[in-house]
Amino acid sequence: MIGCGYVGLVTGACLAEIGHEVVCTDNDEAKIRTLQAGQLPIYEPHLDQVVERARAQKRLSFTSDVHEAIRSGDAIFICVGTPPLENGDADLSAIDRVAKWIATESRSPKLVVEKSTVPVQTGQQLKRALAVYGRNGGATFQVASNPEFLREGTAVGDFLHPDRIVIGVENKTAEEKLREIYRPILEKRFHCPVHTKGCPSSDPPPFVVTTINSAELIKHASNSFLALKISYANALADLCEKLDANVEEVTRAMGLDPRIGPQFLRAGLGFGGFCFPKDIQAFIRLAERAGVDFALLKEAEGINKRRIAQFLEKARRVLWVLKEKKVGILGLAFKPNTDDIRFAPAIDMIRQLLAEGAHVSAYDPEAVEKTRAVYPKIHYGADAYEVAKDSDAVFVVTEWPEFRALDWKRIHGLMARPLVFDGRNLLDAAEMKRLGFEYHSVGRPD
Ligand SMILES: NC(=O)c1ccc[n+]([C@@H]2O[C@H](COP(=O)([O-])OP(=O)(O)OC[C@H]3O[C@@H](n4cnc5c(N)ncnc54)[C@H](O)[C@@H]3O)[C@@H](O)[C@H]2O)c1
């Protein structure tokens, strides 16, 4: 496993959990030291148990010696980051670097698996790089694509109970090898840390075998489609606000149609995180280069980019002047159950609030430390109540379930002005009004 971020760690730990021997490496030595010391560099439910068990059973180890990791495995999963470049393209330099290492260090046949999200045709480039830099006759290479669909916050469950396993291969040997790797998941033979009282019964996940190009495209196409759905719900919310309808009522009824489905139709501050924003950008660039006008995606991206500014405009109409106002932010992670703040709406919102001279105080159950590295000077409350104290407004930015369960009556008493902007439609509008709040949400009548 090369790359011990979210995907690398979850993949490595879960593959060890289902019985394989896994060596994980990363060029971030501090990350490897943390892992060797038995700690996790990220917050992800159940991951600590999986890592601990696999390490105790000597199936999972961490090393900063990338050469050792490469030589030890016959299948190498590339899980390095593919962040966006300035122009929106995926930065594939980490994949390129890793390809050179694999080519020069391998002494035996290897199956090289792309787990990172990459633009279509990366597999071809990877194959070429492995061939060009290969130095040892004993090393031959097969390349496969195995896109990852896990969601942060439910990553362990998603990996062990996937709704599909997609592999892109060039021949039967690579297909069989990957089928063998995933056999315990396909046959549901593993210890599940998520369902301690037994996993719900379900059919085995479909094992979808495609070409490498198709597998790469499936990942970008899936993420872009989900992003599109979210932006659709958000544009609908804007319409509902203008026409005095309730977006929750509209999307709930829409979602009952099985052709539409209820998921990813929640209106709010839009999508963030390390996947959707960069993947939709990379997909737009890919289409442009292929000479295909995929303007639909550009619009979905544009709608998303405008969410924060639009929501702050609503806040400005109510608060009048933002300068010198004390504003509380509830939620920093891009979604609940993670400490990931990459491209998180809260980060953008804080930037805009600070630019207008507001005093920001923030709280998140898991993501404070990571946010402190970006904004060391804002105030961080020990809990939501400290953030609410004496504030002129509170913004709900991440839909952590525990925010719903807060003692909002107490918060009402603590605030200088009991004003809540709920960017995730997390709270019950009628209840908030009953408690005496000025309450504003997204696409629901104020
Ligand atoms: N995070 C998700 O929910 C998710 C889901 C599906 C797919 N993906 C994709 O998986 C890939 C990884 O995402 P992530 O969230 O795990 O990112 P991440 O930043 O958490 O992890 C990437 C890791 O790669 C390491 N790395 C970078 N260059 C390296 C090199 N040359 N050698 C060794 N290690 C190197 C980094 O130090 C980092 O630890 C991306 O392509 C992403 O799009 C992510």
The ligand as an SDF file (V2000), in Angstrom:
LIG
                    3D

 44 48  0  0  0  0  0  0  0  0999 V2000
  -10.8610   10.5610    0.8930 N   0  0  0  0  0  0  0  0  0  0  0  0
  -11.8300    9.9180    0.2880 C   0  0  0  0  0  0  0  0  0  0  0  0
  -12.9660    9.8510    0.7680 O   0  0  0  0  0  0  0  0  0  0  0  0
  -11.5860    9.2240   -1.0220 C   0  0  0  0  0  0  0  0  0  0  0  0
  -12.5390    8.3120   -1.4980 C   0  0  0  0  0  0  0  0  0  0  0  0
  -12.3060    7.6710   -2.7120 C   0  0  0  0  0  0  0  0  0  0  0  0
  -11.1500    7.9670   -3.4400 C   0  0  0  0  0  0  0  0  0  0  0  0
  -10.2550    8.8710   -2.9690 N   0  0  0  0  0  0  0  0  0  0  0  0
   -9.0490    9.1250   -3.7640 C   0  0  0  0  0  0  0  0  0  0  0  0
   -7.9590    8.4300   -3.1770 O   0  0  0  0  0  0  0  0  0  0  0  0
   -6.7490    9.1830   -3.3210 C   0  0  0  0  0  0  0  0  0  0  0  0
   -6.1390    9.4620   -1.9670 C   0  0  0  0  0  0  0  0  0  0  0  0
   -7.0540   10.2600   -1.2320 O   0  0  0  0  0  0  0  0  0  0  0  0
   -6.9170   10.4400    0.3430 P   0  0  0  0  0  0  0  0  0  0  0  0
   -8.1380   11.1320    0.8190 O   0  0  0  0  0  0  0  0  0  0  0  0
   -6.5100    9.1430    0.9360 O   0  0  0  0  0  0  0  0  0  0  0  0
   -5.6960   11.4690    0.3630 O   0  0  0  0  0  0  0  0  0  0  0  0
   -4.6880   11.7450    1.5520 P   0  0  0  0  0  0  0  0  0  0  0  0
   -4.0600   13.0540    1.2660 O   0  0  0  0  0  0  0  0  0  0  0  0
   -5.3790   11.5430    2.8620 O   0  0  0  0  0  0  0  0  0  0  0  0
   -3.5930   10.5920    1.3830 O   0  0  0  0  0  0  0  0  0  0  0  0
   -2.6470   10.5670    0.3780 C   0  0  0  0  0  0  0  0  0  0  0  0
   -1.3520   10.0770    1.0140 C   0  0  0  0  0  0  0  0  0  0  0  0
   -0.3840    9.8860   -0.0070 O   0  0  0  0  0  0  0  0  0  0  0  0
    0.8650   10.2310    0.5120 C   0  0  0  0  0  0  0  0  0  0  0  0
    1.8040   10.4430   -0.5880 N   0  0  0  0  0  0  0  0  0  0  0  0
    1.8150   11.4490   -1.4670 C   0  0  0  0  0  0  0  0  0  0  0  0
    2.8290   11.2840   -2.3290 N   0  0  0  0  0  0  0  0  0  0  0  0
    3.4580   10.1370   -1.9720 C   0  0  0  0  0  0  0  0  0  0  0  0
    4.5650    9.4350   -2.4830 C   0  0  0  0  0  0  0  0  0  0  0  0
    5.2380    9.8770   -3.5440 N   0  0  0  0  0  0  0  0  0  0  0  0
    4.9370    8.2960   -1.8670 N   0  0  0  0  0  0  0  0  0  0  0  0
    4.2750    7.8370   -0.8110 C   0  0  0  0  0  0  0  0  0  0  0  0
    3.2010    8.4620   -0.2800 N   0  0  0  0  0  0  0  0  0  0  0  0
    2.8060    9.5960   -0.8630 C   0  0  0  0  0  0  0  0  0  0  0  0
    0.5790   11.4720    1.3430 C   0  0  0  0  0  0  0  0  0  0  0  0
    1.6130   11.7190    2.2870 O   0  0  0  0  0  0  0  0  0  0  0  0
   -0.7430   11.0810    1.9930 C   0  0  0  0  0  0  0  0  0  0  0  0
   -0.5530   10.4580    3.2490 O   0  0  0  0  0  0  0  0  0  0  0  0
   -7.1340   10.4430   -4.0940 C   0  0  0  0  0  0  0  0  0  0  0  0
   -6.9230   10.2150   -5.4500 O   0  0  0  0  0  0  0  0  0  0  0  0
   -8.6170   10.5690   -3.7990 C   0  0  0  0  0  0  0  0  0  0  0  0
   -9.2980   11.2530   -4.8210 O   0  0  0  0  0  0  0  0  0  0  0  0
  -10.4310    9.4960   -1.7770 C   0  0  0  0  0  0  0  0  0  0  0  0
  1  2  1  0
  2  3  2  0
  2  4  1  0
  4  5  1  0
  4 44  2  0
  5  6  2  0
  6  7  1  0
  7  8  2  0
  8  9  1  0
  8 44  1  0
  9 10  1  0
  9 42  1  0
 10 11  1  0
 11 12  1  0
 11 40  1  0
 12 13  1  0
 13 14  1  0
 14 15  2  0
 14 16  1  0
 14 17  1  0
 17 18  1  0
 18 19  2  0
 18 20  1  0
 18 21  1  0
 21 22  1  0
 22 23  1  0
 23 24  1  0
 23 38  1  0
 24 25  1  0
 25 26  1  0
 25 36  1  0
 26 27  1  0
 26 35  1  0
 27 28  2  0
 28 29  1  0
 29 30  1  0
 29 35  2  0
 30 31  1  0
 30 32  2  0
 32 33  1  0
 33 34  2  0
 34 35  1  0
 36 37  1  0
 36 38  1  0
 38 39  1  0
 40 41  1  0
 40 42  1  0
 42 43  1  0
M  CHG  2   8   1  16  -1
M  END
$$$$
